[in-house]
Amino acid sequence: MLRRSLIKGLGVWTLSATLVGTAGVATRASEDAGTRDATAPVTAPHRPAPLVTTTSTTAAPAPRPKAAPAPVAPPPPPAPEPAPSVVDVATDAVGYAMSLVRAVVPARWLAAVPVQISVIPGNTSWSSYGGLIELGDWHLFDKESRARFTIAHEWGHQAAWVFGPDTYDGEPPRGFPYGGPDPAEQWADCVGQALTGYSYPSHGLGGCSGDALSFTSGWLAAGPR
């Protein structure tokens, strides 16, 4: 922007120039007479060259890429729980049979009438006086329900020898309600059914009758005596 002003009486002309970045003012006073030579050239003041500032920019070095973290191996899977201890039926038939004896015969009765098991080939099982049960492998391995019933049946013979009247071999306890041809085998069948809930009648005798089963269950529930 350019600005000029005249001050009378003093005989002074003032020239003011305002420029962007640089301001210059030229003033010239007249002689003592107070006159100004209008033809005299006006000398503009010396303007310094504009200050130029050069900024040097140095690019910062690119960041060094970080190395990828080494992969962490996953934790090993937990060790499997140990298998429960079971009887290997294929290699320990006697152990399997004894596990069924303990599952079928109540502990207090087994303590009073202990038995030993021998596994023999075939589909016939035997009880011998003194606690030995010879168990046919077909009875043992055909199906578990049959194995349980046969073991209980043979143990019933052992109980009759210990607690029966023993007027004949394998006689059932007094009061057993049966008048058929083979009370010893019928008694053993009723013991098998009372202890397991299964019925595999032996020797064609038929199932244990209701009154005989009731007597046998009550006798066993009373415990050894």
VEXDREN-2710 file (C-alpha; in Angstrom, 1 decimal):
% VEXDREN-2710
k/r/px/py/pz
1/MET/0.0/0.0/0.0
2/LEU/1.3/3.5/-0.9
3/ARG/0.7/6.5/1.4
4/ARG/1.6/10.3/0.9
5/SER/1.0/13.4/3.2
6/LEU/1.7/17.2/3.0
7/ILE/2.3/19.2/6.1
8/LYS/1.9/23.0/5.5
9/GLY/3.9/25.7/7.4
10/LEU/6.8/23.4/7.9
11/GLY/7.5/23.0/4.3
12/VAL/8.1/19.3/4.6
13/TRP/7.0/16.6/2.2
14/THR/6.9/13.1/3.4
15/LEU/6.8/10.1/1.1
16/SER/6.0/6.9/2.8
17/ALA/6.0/3.6/1.0
18/THR/5.0/0.4/2.7
19/LEU/5.9/-2.7/0.9
20/VAL/5.3/-6.4/1.8
21/GLY/8.4/-7.6/3.6
22/THR/10.3/-4.1/3.4
23/ALA/9.3/-0.6/4.5
24/GLY/11.2/2.4/3.0
25/VAL/10.7/6.1/3.9
26/ALA/12.3/9.0/2.0
27/THR/12.2/12.4/3.5
28/ARG/13.8/15.5/2.1
29/ALA/13.7/19.0/3.8
30/SER/13.8/22.2/1.8
31/GLU/16.2/24.9/2.2
32/ASP/15.8/27.6/4.9
33/ALA/13.5/29.4/2.6
34/GLY/11.1/26.6/3.1
35/THR/10.7/25.8/-0.6
36/ARG/11.0/22.4/-2.3
37/ASP/12.4/21.8/-5.7
38/ALA/9.8/19.7/-7.2
39/THR/12.0/18.8/-10.1
40/ALA/14.7/17.3/-7.9
41/PRO/14.8/13.6/-8.1
42/VAL/13.9/11.6/-5.0
43/THR/16.3/8.9/-4.2
44/ALA/14.7/5.8/-2.7
45/PRO/16.5/4.4/0.3
46/HIS/18.6/1.4/-0.3
47/ARG/16.6/-1.8/0.4
48/PRO/18.5/-4.8/1.5
49/ALA/18.0/-7.9/-0.5
50/PRO/15.4/-10.1/1.0
51/LEU/16.8/-12.6/3.4
52/VAL/16.4/-16.0/1.9
53/THR/16.6/-18.8/4.3
54/THR/17.4/-22.1/2.8
55/THR/16.5/-25.1/5.0
56/SER/18.1/-28.3/4.1
57/THR/16.0/-31.3/5.0
58/THR/17.6/-34.6/5.3
59/ALA/15.3/-37.5/5.1
60/ALA/15.4/-39.6/8.2
61/PRO/16.6/-43.1/7.6
62/ALA/13.7/-45.6/7.1
63/PRO/13.1/-47.6/10.3
64/ARG/14.8/-50.9/10.2
65/PRO/12.2/-53.6/10.0
66/LYS/11.9/-55.6/13.2
67/ALA/12.7/-59.2/12.9
68/ALA/9.6/-61.4/13.2
69/PRO/9.5/-63.2/16.6
70/ALA/10.6/-66.8/16.4
71/PRO/7.6/-69.1/16.4
72/VAL/6.8/-70.5/19.8
73/ALA/6.2/-74.2/19.8
74/PRO/2.7/-75.2/21.2
75/PRO/2.8/-76.9/24.6
76/PRO/2.7/-80.6/24.4
77/PRO/-0.7/-82.3/24.8
78/PRO/-1.4/-83.5/28.3
79/ALA/-0.5/-87.0/29.1
80/PRO/-3.5/-89.3/28.8
81/GLU/-5.1/-90.5/32.0
82/PRO/-4.0/-93.9/33.0
83/ALA/-6.5/-96.5/32.0
84/PRO/-8.5/-98.0/34.9
85/SER/-7.2/-101.2/36.2
86/VAL/-9.2/-104.0/34.5
87/VAL/-8.9/-107.7/34.2
88/ASP/-7.6/-108.8/30.8
89/VAL/-10.2/-111.5/30.0
90/ALA/-8.2/-113.0/27.2
91/THR/-5.1/-113.6/29.3
92/ASP/-6.5/-113.8/32.9
93/ALA/-9.7/-115.8/32.8
94/VAL/-9.4/-116.7/36.4
95/GLY/-8.9/-113.1/37.4
96/TYR/-12.0/-112.2/35.4
97/ALA/-14.0/-115.0/37.0
98/MET/-13.0/-113.9/40.5
99/SER/-13.9/-110.3/39.7
100/LEU/-17.4/-111.6/38.9
101/VAL/-17.5/-113.6/42.2
102/ARG/-16.8/-110.4/44.1
103/ALA/-19.4/-108.5/42.1
104/VAL/-22.2/-111.2/42.6
105/VAL/-21.7/-112.6/46.1
106/PRO/-22.1/-110.1/49.0
107/ALA/-18.9/-109.5/50.9
108/ARG/-20.1/-110.9/54.2
109/TRP/-21.2/-114.1/52.5
110/LEU/-18.0/-114.4/50.6
111/ALA/-16.1/-114.1/53.8
112/ALA/-18.1/-116.9/55.4
113/VAL/-18.0/-119.1/52.3
114/PRO/-14.8/-118.3/50.3
115/VAL/-14.2/-120.0/47.0
116/GLN/-11.4/-120.7/44.5
117/ILE/-11.9/-120.6/40.8
118/SER/-10.5/-122.9/38.1
119/VAL/-11.5/-122.4/34.5
120/ILE/-11.9/-125.5/32.5
121/PRO/-12.9/-126.1/28.8
122/GLY/-16.5/-126.9/27.9
123/ASN/-20.0/-126.0/28.9
124/THR/-20.2/-127.7/32.2
125/SER/-19.3/-126.2/35.6
126/TRP/-18.7/-128.0/38.9
127/SER/-18.6/-127.3/42.6
128/SER/-16.4/-129.5/44.9
129/TYR/-16.6/-129.7/48.6
130/GLY/-14.0/-127.4/50.2
131/GLY/-14.5/-124.3/48.1
132/LEU/-13.3/-125.2/44.6
133/ILE/-15.5/-124.1/41.6
134/GLU/-14.5/-125.4/38.2
135/LEU/-16.1/-123.0/35.7
136/GLY/-16.6/-124.1/32.1
137/ASP/-15.2/-121.5/29.8
138/TRP/-18.4/-121.4/27.7
139/HIS/-20.3/-120.4/30.8
140/LEU/-17.7/-117.7/31.5
141/PHE/-17.4/-116.2/28.0
142/ASP/-20.8/-116.8/26.4
143/LYS/-22.3/-113.6/28.0
144/GLU/-21.8/-111.9/31.2
145/SER/-25.3/-112.5/32.6
146/ARG/-24.8/-116.2/32.1
147/ALA/-21.3/-116.1/33.8
148/ARG/-22.8/-114.2/36.8
149/PHE/-25.6/-116.6/37.1
150/THR/-23.4/-119.7/36.9
151/ILE/-20.9/-118.4/39.4
152/ALA/-23.8/-117.6/41.9
153/HIS/-25.3/-121.0/41.2
154/GLU/-22.1/-122.8/42.0
155/TRP/-21.5/-120.7/45.1
156/GLY/-25.0/-121.7/46.2
157/HIS/-23.8/-125.3/46.4
158/GLN/-20.8/-124.2/48.6
159/ALA/-23.2/-122.3/50.9
160/ALA/-25.4/-125.4/51.2
161/TRP/-22.4/-127.5/52.3
162/VAL/-21.5/-125.0/55.0
163/PHE/-24.9/-124.1/56.3
164/GLY/-27.2/-127.0/55.1
165/PRO/-28.3/-130.0/57.2
166/ASP/-25.9/-132.2/55.1
167/THR/-28.1/-135.3/55.2
168/TYR/-27.2/-135.7/51.6
169/ASP/-24.7/-134.0/49.3
170/GLY/-25.6/-130.3/48.7
171/GLU/-28.9/-130.4/50.7
172/PRO/-30.4/-126.9/50.9
173/PRO/-31.1/-125.2/54.2
174/ARG/-34.1/-126.5/56.2
175/GLY/-37.4/-125.0/55.1
176/PHE/-36.6/-124.7/51.4
177/PRO/-39.9/-125.1/49.7
178/TYR/-39.2/-127.6/47.0
179/GLY/-40.4/-131.2/46.6
180/GLY/-39.0/-132.0/43.1
181/PRO/-36.5/-134.5/42.0
182/ASP/-33.3/-132.5/42.5
183/PRO/-33.5/-130.1/45.4
184/ALA/-29.8/-129.4/45.5
185/GLU/-29.8/-128.1/41.9
186/GLN/-33.1/-126.2/42.4
187/TRP/-31.6/-124.5/45.5
188/ALA/-28.5/-123.5/43.5
189/ASP/-30.7/-122.1/40.7
190/CYS/-32.7/-120.1/43.2
191/VAL/-29.5/-118.7/44.8
192/GLY/-28.3/-117.7/41.3
193/GLN/-31.5/-115.9/40.5
194/ALA/-31.7/-114.2/43.9
195/LEU/-28.2/-112.8/43.7
196/THR/-28.2/-111.8/40.0
197/GLY/-31.8/-111.4/38.8
198/TYR/-31.0/-113.7/35.9
199/SER/-32.4/-117.2/35.3
200/TYR/-30.7/-119.9/33.4
201/PRO/-32.4/-123.1/34.8
202/SER/-30.1/-126.1/34.9
203/HIS/-30.9/-129.7/34.2
204/GLY/-34.4/-128.9/32.8
205/LEU/-35.8/-128.0/36.2
206/GLY/-37.5/-124.8/35.1
207/GLY/-37.2/-121.5/36.8
208/CYS/-37.2/-121.0/40.6
209/SER/-40.8/-120.9/41.8
210/GLY/-42.0/-117.8/43.6
211/ASP/-42.1/-119.3/47.1
212/ALA/-38.7/-120.9/46.7
213/LEU/-37.2/-117.6/45.4
214/SER/-38.8/-115.7/48.3
215/PHE/-37.4/-118.2/50.8
216/THR/-33.9/-118.0/49.2
217/SER/-33.8/-114.2/49.1
218/GLY/-34.9/-113.9/52.7
219/TRP/-32.3/-116.5/53.8
220/LEU/-29.5/-114.6/52.0
221/ALA/-30.7/-111.2/53.3
222/ALA/-30.4/-112.5/56.9
223/GLY/-26.7/-113.2/56.4
224/PRO/-24.5/-115.9/57.7
225/ARG/-25.5/-117.6/61.0
END
